[in-house]
């Protein structure tokens, strides 16, 4: 098995860096790249206390698998990829996303890690609500999940979907 993907329900468990490292380790892999995304205490000038992530479970897991398979096909078929994203309430400092990649060489490891991160942001139906110090909450706007070729923009205005 060379791909592990999961949505981690924060009320039940935490995303584990050690689990990721163990998954990608192999004697024949000479490079590892790990990205850890954490909940931070500020966004766009607002003081954040926590984030809640919601997701369409089946669609997210399907997109994660597709993204990881695409990354392997594009950069290194022998790569091992670990991808987990938080689902639920996550306080400041908590890991929200972890991507770990093991490959034969560093260039592929870095490229796969970056590719997976960017594609998750654009393809996976995950929604983010920020909780603020003043007690307010706000769902943040996300990215369109439609393929880029199906969307036509004029400035900041959507003018056509195919």
HELIX and SHEET records of a PDB file:
HELIX    1   1 UNK A   17  UNK A   24  1                                   8    
HELIX    2   2 UNK A   57  UNK A   75  1                                  19    
HELIX    3   3 UNK A  106  UNK A  123  1                                  18    
HELIX    4   4 UNK A  148  UNK A  150  5                                   3    
SHEET    1   A 4 UNK A   3  UNK A   9  0                                        
SHEET    2   A 4 UNK A  80  UNK A  91  1                                        
SHEET    3   A 4 UNK A  46  UNK A  55 -1                                        
SHEET    4   A 4 UNK A  42  UNK A  43 -1                                        
SHEET    1   B 4 UNK A   3  UNK A   9  0                                        
SHEET    2   B 4 UNK A  80  UNK A  91  1                                        
SHEET    3   B 4 UNK A  95  UNK A 103 -1                                        
SHEET    4   B 4 UNK A  31  UNK A  38 -1                                        
SHEET    1   C 5 UNK A   3  UNK A   9  0                                        
SHEET    2   C 5 UNK A  80  UNK A  91  1                                        
SHEET    3   C 5 UNK A  46  UNK A  55 -1                                        
SHEET    4   C 5 UNK A 126  UNK A 132 -1                                        
SHEET    5   C 5 UNK A 137  UNK A 139 -1                                        
SHEET    1   D 2 UNK A 151  UNK A 154  0                                        
SHEET    2   D 2 UNK A 157  UNK A 161 -1                                        
END                                                                             
